[in-house]
Amino acid sequence: MYRLTANDRRFRIFLELKRGISGEEIARKYGLSRTAIWKFVRRLEEMGYVFESRRGVGYRIVHSPDLSVFEIASVCFKSDLVEEVFYYEEVDSTNQRAREVGKPKRLFIAERQTRGRGRYGRVWVSDPGGLYFSITLPREIPLEDLPKITLTSGLAVARALNARLKWPNDVMMMGRKLCGILCEISGEIENPLVIVGIGINVNNKTPEGGISLREVEGKELRRIDVFRSVFESFEVYYKRLIKREWEEIRKEWIENSDTIGKRVVVRVAGKEYRGIAVDLDEDGGLILKEDEKTIRIFSGGCFYVTPSAGLKPRLSQ
């Protein structure tokens, strides 16, 4: 595990190396020995960084890896949403680590999760090559509005990646699942910690029904570029939510929805609700119409009914 804050000396030196600086200047500025600086440069090289080194000029990073704690921190620390980054080569679940640390304004990211989770305890396959991260937030909206964070987060991801939304928490491309979102509440009810977990298929293998950005684009993508787009979009939409712009967010969610207009089955607590999805209500619930009956559903697993000629309609996730 690697953790960084904006004031961490390692992070400040990293930024100097991105711009270009001599080892002598770093040593003088930060009170370090040339040996300590050399070891730090070697560590960065092990992480995939490539340096240009010229006598009288010093070190300068000329190539960065696909993803690293320093690249993630460079994105996060431009925002006031994150004060500390936790990076793992492998972890059970970033949401679980977030719950254990229990502090807001932390970001947890892993190369691989061994027990990645979706809603209702479902497994989220988290093989290397994807983006798996969780961000912790203080409660800045009324408790009853917390479910709106899931919908807002999904919209932020969809807008960043030019994707579509499946109620309540899936981001879709080409009819297949690209990203899942798991929002959880931890801590005391009077002052809860909000945990937003996001898993995006980027260059990783995907299970049946899933799709990756690599499949869509026909090439591998740099995960730091994907993370930057998603994080910046999340910050914009989250701040709109806490500024009480939910109605505008709701309308935009509907415009980007893959669910509205489809015949669906929603399963929740052992019951099934069927109908055509026609709207998203003011609280984020899905509105179904069946004959003259209107049904409002606030949680559950949503499945599309896809009839085939001469066959009984089947369900697709």
MIROKOL-568840 format. One record per residue (C-alpha): residue in one letter; x, y negated, z negated; residue number from 1. Coordinates in Angstrom, 1 decimal. Each point is the difference from the previous one (the first is absolute). Example, Ala and Ser with C-alpha at 12.3 -4.5 7.8 and 13.67 -1.06 7.14 Angstrom:
+----+--------+--------+--------+-----+
! aa !      x !      y !      z !   i !
+----+--------+--------+--------+-----+
!  A !   12.3 !    4.5 !   -7.8 !   1 !
!  S !    1.4 !   -3.4 !    0.7 !   2 !
+----+--------+--------+--------+-----+
This chain:
+----+--------+--------+--------+-----+
! aa !      x !      y !      z !   i !
+----+--------+--------+--------+-----+
!  M !    0.0 !    0.0 !    0.0 !   1 !
!  Y !    1.2 !   -3.5 !    0.9 !   2 !
!  R !   -1.6 !   -3.1 !   -1.5 !   3 !
!  L !    0.6 !   -3.7 !    0.9 !   4 !
!  T !   -1.2 !   -3.3 !   -1.2 !   5 !
!  A !    0.4 !   -3.3 !    1.9 !   6 !
!  N !    2.7 !   -1.0 !   -2.6 !   7 !
!  D !    1.9 !    3.2 !    0.3 !   8 !
!  R !    3.6 !   -0.8 !    0.8 !   9 !
!  R !    0.1 !    2.9 !    2.5 !  10 !
!  F !   -2.9 !   -1.5 !    1.9 !  11 !
!  R !    1.6 !   -3.5 !    0.1 !  12 !
!  I !    3.2 !    1.5 !    1.3 !  13 !
!  F !   -1.9 !    1.9 !    2.6 !  14 !
!  L !   -1.5 !   -3.2 !    1.3 !  15 !
!  E !    3.4 !   -1.6 !    0.2 !  16 !
!  L !    1.2 !    3.0 !    2.0 !  17 !
!  K !   -2.9 !   -0.4 !    2.4 !  18 !
!  R !    1.2 !   -3.5 !    0.8 !  19 !
!  G !    3.7 !    0.8 !   -0.1 !  20 !
!  I !    2.5 !   -0.7 !   -2.8 !  21 !
!  S !    3.5 !    0.8 !   -0.9 !  22 !
!  G !    0.8 !    2.5 !   -2.8 !  23 !
!  E !    2.1 !   -2.7 !   -1.7 !  24 !
!  E !   -2.9 !   -2.4 !   -0.1 !  25 !
!  I !   -2.4 !    2.7 !   -1.4 !  26 !
!  A !    2.6 !    0.8 !   -2.6 !  27 !
!  R !    0.3 !   -3.6 !   -1.1 !  28 !
!  K !   -3.7 !   -0.8 !    0.1 !  29 !
!  Y !   -1.2 !    3.1 !   -1.9 !  30 !
!  G !    3.0 !    0.7 !   -2.2 !  31 !
!  L !    0.7 !    3.4 !    1.5 !  32 !
!  S !    3.2 !    1.8 !    1.0 !  33 !
!  R !    0.8 !    0.7 !    3.7 !  34 !
!  T !   -0.2 !    3.7 !   -0.9 !  35 !
!  A !   -3.6 !   -0.4 !   -1.3 !  36 !
!  I !   -1.0 !   -1.8 !    3.2 !  37 !
!  W !    1.6 !    2.6 !    2.2 !  38 !
!  K !   -1.9 !    2.7 !   -1.9 !  39 !
!  F !   -3.3 !   -1.9 !    0.5 !  40 !
!  V !    0.7 !   -0.3 !    3.8 !  41 !
!  R !    0.8 !    3.7 !    0.2 !  42 !
!  R !   -3.3 !    0.8 !   -1.8 !  43 !
!  L !   -1.9 !   -2.1 !    2.5 !  44 !
!  E !    1.8 !    1.8 !    2.8 !  45 !
!  E !   -1.2 !    3.3 !   -1.5 !  46 !
!  M !   -3.6 !   -1.4 !    0.2 !  47 !
!  G !    0.4 !   -0.6 !    3.7 !  48 !
!  Y !    1.3 !   -3.6 !    0.2 !  49 !
!  V !    2.6 !   -0.9 !    2.5 !  50 !
!  F !    2.5 !   -2.8 !   -0.7 !  51 !
!  E !    2.1 !   -2.3 !    2.2 !  52 !
!  S !    3.2 !   -0.7 !   -1.9 !  53 !
!  R !    2.5 !   -2.6 !    1.3 !  54 !
!  R !    3.1 !   -1.3 !   -1.7 !  55 !
!  G !   -0.6 !   -3.5 !   -1.3 !  56 !
!  V !   -3.7 !    0.3 !    0.5 !  57 !
!  G !   -1.1 !    2.9 !   -2.2 !  58 !
!  Y !   -2.9 !    2.3 !    0.1 !  59 !
!  R !   -3.3 !   -0.4 !    1.9 !  60 !
!  I !   -2.8 !    2.6 !    0.4 !  61 !
!  V !   -0.6 !    0.5 !    3.7 !  62 !
!  H !   -2.4 !    3.0 !   -0.2 !  63 !
!  S !   -2.5 !    1.1 !   -2.6 !  64 !
!  P !   -1.6 !    3.4 !   -0.6 !  65 !
!  D !   -3.6 !    0.9 !    0.7 !  66 !
!  L !   -0.9 !   -0.6 !   -3.6 !  67 !
!  S !    1.8 !   -0.8 !   -3.2 !  68 !
!  V !   -0.7 !   -1.5 !   -3.4 !  69 !
!  F !    1.8 !   -3.2 !    1.0 !  70 !
!  E !   -2.0 !   -0.4 !    3.2 !  71 !
!  I !   -3.3 !    0.6 !   -2.0 !  72 !
!  A !    1.2 !   -2.5 !   -2.6 !  73 !
!  S !    0.8 !   -2.6 !    2.6 !  74 !
!  V !   -3.7 !    0.2 !    1.2 !  75 !
!  C !   -1.6 !    0.2 !   -3.5 !  76 !
!  F !    2.0 !   -2.7 !   -1.7 !  77 !
!  K !   -1.2 !   -2.7 !    2.4 !  78 !
!  S !   -3.4 !    0.6 !   -1.5 !  79 !
!  D !   -1.3 !   -0.8 !   -3.5 !  80 !
!  L !   -1.8 !    3.4 !   -0.1 !  81 !
!  V !    3.2 !    2.0 !   -0.8 !  82 !
!  E !    2.6 !   -0.6 !   -2.7 !  83 !
!  E !    1.7 !    3.5 !    0.1 !  84 !
!  V !    0.5 !    2.8 !    2.5 !  85 !
!  F !    0.4 !    3.7 !   -0.9 !  86 !
!  Y !    1.3 !    2.2 !    2.8 !  87 !
!  Y !    0.1 !    3.8 !    0.0 !  88 !
!  E !    1.4 !    2.6 !    2.3 !  89 !
!  E !   -2.6 !    2.4 !   -1.3 !  90 !
!  V !   -2.8 !   -0.5 !   -2.6 !  91 !
!  D !   -3.1 !    1.8 !   -1.0 !  92 !
!  S !   -2.3 !   -3.0 !    0.7 !  93 !
!  T !    0.7 !   -3.7 !    0.2 !  94 !
!  N !   -3.4 !   -0.7 !   -1.6 !  95 !
!  Q !    1.0 !    2.2 !   -2.9 !  96 !
!  R !    3.3 !   -1.8 !   -0.4 !  97 !
!  A !   -1.9 !   -3.3 !    0.1 !  98 !
!  R !   -2.3 !    1.3 !   -2.7 !  99 !
!  E !    2.9 !    1.0 !   -2.3 ! 100 !
!  V !    1.8 !   -3.3 !    0.4 ! 101 !
!  G !   -3.2 !   -1.8 !   -0.7 ! 102 !
!  K !    1.0 !   -3.5 !    1.0 ! 103 !
!  P !   -1.5 !   -2.3 !    2.7 ! 104 !
!  K !    2.0 !   -1.4 !    3.0 ! 105 !
!  R !    2.0 !    3.2 !    0.5 ! 106 !
!  L !    0.4 !    1.8 !    3.3 ! 107 !
!  F !    0.8 !    3.7 !    0.1 ! 108 !
!  I !    1.1 !    1.6 !    3.3 ! 109 !
!  A !    1.2 !    3.5 !    0.8 ! 110 !
!  E !    1.5 !    1.8 !    3.0 ! 111 !
!  R !   -2.0 !    3.1 !   -1.0 ! 112 !
!  Q !   -2.8 !    0.9 !   -2.5 ! 113 !
!  T !   -0.4 !    3.5 !   -1.3 ! 114 !
!  R !   -3.4 !   -0.6 !   -1.4 ! 115 !
!  G !   -1.4 !   -2.8 !    2.0 ! 116 !
!  R !   -3.7 !   -0.5 !   -0.8 ! 117 !
!  G !   -3.1 !   -1.2 !    1.8 ! 118 !
!  R !   -3.5 !   -0.6 !   -1.4 ! 119 !
!  Y !   -1.7 !    2.7 !   -2.0 ! 120 !
!  G !    3.4 !    1.7 !   -0.6 ! 121 !
!  R !    0.6 !    0.9 !    3.6 ! 122 !
!  V !    3.6 !    0.5 !    1.1 ! 123 !
!  W !    1.6 !   -2.7 !    2.1 ! 124 !
!  V !    2.8 !    1.7 !    2.0 ! 125 !
!  S !    3.1 !   -2.2 !   -0.4 ! 126 !
!  D !    2.8 !    1.3 !    2.2 ! 127 !
!  P !    3.1 !   -2.0 !    0.7 ! 128 !
!  G !   -0.4 !   -2.7 !    2.7 ! 129 !
!  G !   -3.2 !   -1.5 !   -1.4 ! 130 !
!  L !   -0.6 !   -3.1 !   -2.2 ! 131 !
!  Y !   -1.3 !    0.9 !   -3.5 ! 132 !
!  F !   -0.2 !   -2.9 !   -2.5 ! 133 !
!  S !   -2.1 !   -1.4 !   -2.8 ! 134 !
!  I !   -0.3 !   -3.5 !   -1.3 ! 135 !
!  T !   -1.2 !   -1.0 !   -3.4 ! 136 !
!  L !   -2.2 !   -3.1 !   -0.5 ! 137 !
!  P !   -1.4 !   -1.8 !   -3.0 ! 138 !
!  R !   -3.8 !   -0.2 !   -0.1 ! 139 !
!  E !   -0.8 !   -3.3 !    1.7 ! 140 !
!  I !   -3.6 !    0.7 !    1.0 ! 141 !
!  P !   -3.0 !    1.2 !   -2.1 ! 142 !
!  L !    0.0 !    3.7 !   -0.9 ! 143 !
!  E !   -3.1 !    0.6 !    2.1 ! 144 !
!  D !    1.8 !   -1.3 !    3.1 ! 145 !
!  L !    3.0 !    2.3 !   -0.3 ! 146 !
!  P !   -1.3 !    2.5 !    2.6 ! 147 !
!  K !    0.3 !   -2.8 !    2.5 ! 148 !
!  I !    3.7 !    0.3 !   -0.2 ! 149 !
!  T !   -0.1 !    3.4 !    1.7 ! 150 !
!  L !   -1.9 !   -1.5 !    3.0 ! 151 !
!  T !    2.1 !   -3.1 !    0.1 ! 152 !
!  S !    3.2 !    2.1 !    0.0 ! 153 !
!  G !   -1.3 !    2.1 !    2.8 ! 154 !
!  L !   -0.8 !   -3.1 !    2.0 ! 155 !
!  A !    3.5 !   -1.4 !   -0.6 ! 156 !
!  V !    1.6 !    3.2 !    1.3 ! 157 !
!  A !   -2.3 !    0.3 !    3.0 ! 158 !
!  R !    0.7 !   -3.6 !    1.0 ! 159 !
!  A !    3.7 !    0.4 !   -0.3 ! 160 !
!  L !    0.0 !    3.2 !    2.1 ! 161 !
!  N !   -2.8 !   -0.8 !    2.4 ! 162 !
!  A !   -2.0 !    3.0 !   -1.3 ! 163 !
!  R !   -3.6 !    0.7 !   -1.0 ! 164 !
!  L !   -1.7 !    0.7 !   -3.3 ! 165 !
!  K !   -1.9 !    3.0 !   -1.3 ! 166 !
!  W !   -2.1 !   -0.6 !   -3.1 ! 167 !
!  P !    1.1 !   -0.2 !   -2.7 ! 168 !
!  N !    3.8 !    0.3 !    0.0 ! 169 !
!  D !    1.4 !    1.4 !    3.3 ! 170 !
!  V !    1.8 !   -1.8 !    2.8 ! 171 !
!  M !   -0.4 !    1.7 !    3.3 ! 172 !
!  M !    1.6 !    0.1 !    3.5 ! 173 !
!  M !   -1.4 !    1.9 !    3.0 ! 174 !
!  G !   -2.6 !    1.6 !   -2.3 ! 175 !
!  R !    2.7 !    1.5 !   -2.4 ! 176 !
!  K !    1.2 !   -1.0 !   -3.4 ! 177 !
!  L !    3.0 !   -2.3 !   -0.1 ! 178 !
!  C !   -0.1 !   -1.3 !   -3.5 ! 179 !
!  G !   -1.6 !    0.8 !   -3.3 ! 180 !
!  I !   -0.5 !   -2.4 !   -3.0 ! 181 !
!  L !   -0.5 !    0.9 !   -3.6 ! 182 !
!  C !   -0.9 !   -2.7 !   -2.5 ! 183 !
!  E !    0.1 !    0.9 !   -3.7 ! 184 !
!  I !   -0.5 !   -1.8 !   -3.3 ! 185 !
!  S !    2.3 !    0.6 !   -2.9 ! 186 !
!  G !    0.4 !   -1.4 !   -3.5 ! 187 !
!  E !   -2.5 !   -1.7 !   -2.3 ! 188 !
!  I !   -3.4 !   -0.8 !    1.4 ! 189 !
!  E !    0.3 !   -3.6 !   -1.2 ! 190 !
!  N !    3.2 !   -0.5 !    1.9 ! 191 !
!  P !    0.4 !    2.7 !    2.6 ! 192 !
!  L !    2.9 !    0.6 !    2.3 ! 193 !
!  V !   -1.1 !    0.3 !    3.7 ! 194 !
!  I !    2.0 !    2.5 !    2.0 ! 195 !
!  V !   -0.2 !    0.0 !    3.8 ! 196 !
!  G !    1.6 !    3.0 !    1.6 ! 197 !
!  I !    0.5 !    0.0 !    3.8 ! 198 !
!  G !    1.2 !    2.9 !    2.2 ! 199 !
!  I !    0.7 !   -0.6 !    3.6 ! 200 !
!  N !    1.1 !    2.6 !    2.6 ! 201 !
!  V !    2.9 !   -1.6 !    1.9 ! 202 !
!  N !    2.5 !    2.4 !    1.3 ! 203 !
!  N !   -1.0 !    3.0 !   -2.2 ! 204 !
!  K !   -1.7 !    3.2 !    1.0 ! 205 !
!  T !   -3.8 !   -0.2 !   -0.7 ! 206 !
!  P !   -2.5 !    2.6 !   -1.0 ! 207 !
!  E !   -3.0 !    1.0 !    2.2 ! 208 !
!  G !   -2.2 !   -3.1 !    0.5 ! 209 !
!  G !    2.8 !   -2.4 !   -0.6 ! 210 !
!  I !    2.0 !   -2.2 !    2.3 ! 211 !
!  S !    3.3 !   -1.9 !   -0.3 ! 212 !
!  L !    1.1 !   -3.3 !    1.5 ! 213 !
!  R !    2.8 !    2.0 !    1.8 ! 214 !
!  E !   -2.7 !    2.0 !    1.8 ! 215 !
!  V !   -1.9 !   -3.2 !    1.0 ! 216 !
!  E !    3.1 !   -1.9 !    1.1 ! 217 !
!  G !    1.9 !    2.9 !    1.5 ! 218 !
!  K !    3.1 !   -0.9 !   -1.9 ! 219 !
!  E !    1.3 !   -0.3 !   -3.5 ! 220 !
!  L !   -0.6 !   -3.2 !   -1.8 ! 221 !
!  R !    2.1 !   -1.7 !   -2.6 ! 222 !
!  R !   -1.9 !    0.4 !   -3.3 ! 223 !
!  I !    1.2 !   -3.2 !   -1.4 ! 224 !
!  D !   -1.7 !   -1.9 !    2.9 ! 225 !
!  V !   -3.2 !    1.9 !   -0.7 ! 226 !
!  F !    0.3 !   -0.7 !   -3.8 ! 227 !
!  R !    0.6 !   -3.7 !    0.6 ! 228 !
!  S !   -3.1 !   -0.3 !    2.2 ! 229 !
!  V !   -2.2 !    1.9 !   -2.4 ! 230 !
!  F !    1.3 !   -1.7 !   -3.2 ! 231 !
!  E !   -0.3 !   -3.5 !    1.5 ! 232 !
!  S !   -3.6 !    0.8 !    1.2 ! 233 !
!  F !   -0.8 !    1.4 !   -3.4 ! 234 !
!  E !    1.1 !   -3.1 !   -1.8 ! 235 !
!  V !   -2.1 !   -2.2 !    2.3 ! 236 !
!  Y !   -3.2 !    2.0 !   -0.5 ! 237 !
!  Y !    0.5 !    0.7 !   -3.7 ! 238 !
!  K !    0.4 !   -3.8 !   -0.6 ! 239 !
!  R !   -3.1 !   -0.6 !    2.0 ! 240 !
!  L !   -1.9 !    2.4 !   -2.2 ! 241 !
!  I !    1.1 !   -1.6 !   -3.2 ! 242 !
!  K !   -1.0 !   -3.4 !    1.5 ! 243 !
!  R !   -3.5 !    1.4 !    0.2 ! 244 !
!  E !    0.0 !    0.4 !    3.8 ! 245 !
!  W !   -1.6 !    3.5 !   -0.2 ! 246 !
!  E !   -2.9 !   -0.9 !    2.4 ! 247 !
!  E !    2.4 !   -0.9 !    2.8 ! 248 !
!  I !    2.1 !    3.2 !   -0.8 ! 249 !
!  R !   -3.2 !    2.1 !    0.1 ! 250 !
!  K !   -1.0 !   -1.4 !    3.4 ! 251 !
!  E !    3.5 !    0.7 !    1.4 ! 252 !
!  W !   -0.1 !    3.5 !   -1.5 ! 253 !
!  I !   -3.2 !    0.7 !    2.0 ! 254 !
!  E !    1.5 !   -1.4 !    3.2 ! 255 !
!  N !    3.0 !    2.4 !   -0.4 ! 256 !
!  S !   -2.1 !    3.0 !   -1.1 ! 257 !
!  D !    0.1 !    3.3 !    1.7 ! 258 !
!  T !   -3.0 !    1.2 !   -2.2 ! 259 !
!  I !   -2.7 !   -2.6 !    0.6 ! 260 !
!  G !   -2.4 !    1.3 !    2.7 ! 261 !
!  K !    0.9 !    3.7 !   -0.5 ! 262 !
!  R !   -2.1 !    2.7 !   -1.4 ! 263 !
!  V !    1.6 !    1.2 !   -3.2 ! 264 !
!  V !   -0.3 !    2.3 !   -2.9 ! 265 !
!  V !    1.3 !   -1.3 !   -3.4 ! 266 !
!  R !    0.7 !    2.5 !   -2.7 ! 267 !
!  V !    0.1 !   -1.1 !   -3.6 ! 268 !
!  A !   -0.5 !    1.8 !   -3.3 ! 269 !
!  G !   -1.3 !    3.2 !    1.7 ! 270 !
!  K !   -2.6 !   -1.9 !    2.1 ! 271 !
!  E !   -0.1 !   -0.9 !    3.7 ! 272 !
!  Y !   -1.4 !   -3.2 !    1.5 ! 273 !
!  R !   -0.6 !   -0.1 !    3.8 ! 274 !
!  G !   -0.7 !   -2.8 !    2.3 ! 275 !
!  I !    1.4 !   -2.6 !    2.4 ! 276 !
!  A !    2.5 !   -2.4 !   -1.6 ! 277 !
!  V !   -1.4 !   -3.4 !    0.7 ! 278 !
!  D !    1.7 !   -2.5 !   -2.4 ! 279 !
!  L !    2.3 !   -0.6 !   -2.9 ! 280 !
!  D !   -1.9 !   -1.7 !   -2.8 ! 281 !
!  E !    1.2 !   -2.9 !   -2.2 ! 282 !
!  D !    1.5 !    2.4 !   -2.6 ! 283 !
!  G !    1.9 !    2.1 !    2.6 ! 284 !
!  G !   -2.6 !    2.8 !    0.1 ! 285 !
!  L !   -0.8 !    1.8 !    3.3 ! 286 !
!  I !   -3.6 !   -0.4 !    1.2 ! 287 !
!  L !   -1.5 !    2.9 !    1.8 ! 288 !
!  K !   -3.3 !    0.0 !    1.9 ! 289 !
!  E !   -2.0 !    3.3 !    0.5 ! 290 !
!  D !   -3.4 !   -0.4 !    1.6 ! 291 !
!  E !   -1.5 !   -2.9 !   -2.1 ! 292 !
!  K !    2.1 !    0.8 !   -3.0 ! 293 !
!  T !    3.0 !   -2.2 !   -1.1 ! 294 !
!  I !    2.7 !    1.5 !   -2.2 ! 295 !
!  R !    2.8 !   -1.8 !   -1.7 ! 296 !
!  I !    3.1 !    2.0 !   -1.0 ! 297 !
!  F !    2.9 !   -1.3 !   -2.0 ! 298 !
!  S !    2.4 !    2.9 !    0.1 ! 299 !
!  G !    0.5 !    3.4 !    1.5 ! 300 !
!  G !    1.5 !    2.0 !    2.9 ! 301 !
!  C !   -1.2 !   -1.3 !    3.3 ! 302 !
!  F !   -0.2 !    2.4 !    3.0 ! 303 !
!  Y !   -1.0 !   -0.8 !    3.5 ! 304 !
!  V !   -2.7 !    2.2 !    1.6 ! 305 !
!  T !    1.2 !    0.8 !    3.5 ! 306 !
!  P !   -2.6 !    1.9 !    2.0 ! 307 !
!  S !    1.0 !    2.2 !    2.9 ! 308 !
!  A !   -2.3 !    1.1 !    2.8 ! 309 !
!  G !   -1.9 !    3.2 !   -1.0 ! 310 !
!  L !    1.8 !    0.2 !   -3.3 ! 311 !
!  K !   -0.9 !   -0.8 !   -3.5 ! 312 !
!  P !    1.5 !   -3.4 !   -1.0 ! 313 !
!  R !    3.4 !    0.3 !   -1.7 ! 314 !
!  L !    1.7 !   -2.2 !   -2.5 ! 315 !
!  S !    3.3 !   -1.8 !    0.6 ! 316 !
!  Q !    2.0 !   -1.7 !   -2.6 ! 317 !
+----+--------+--------+--------+-----+
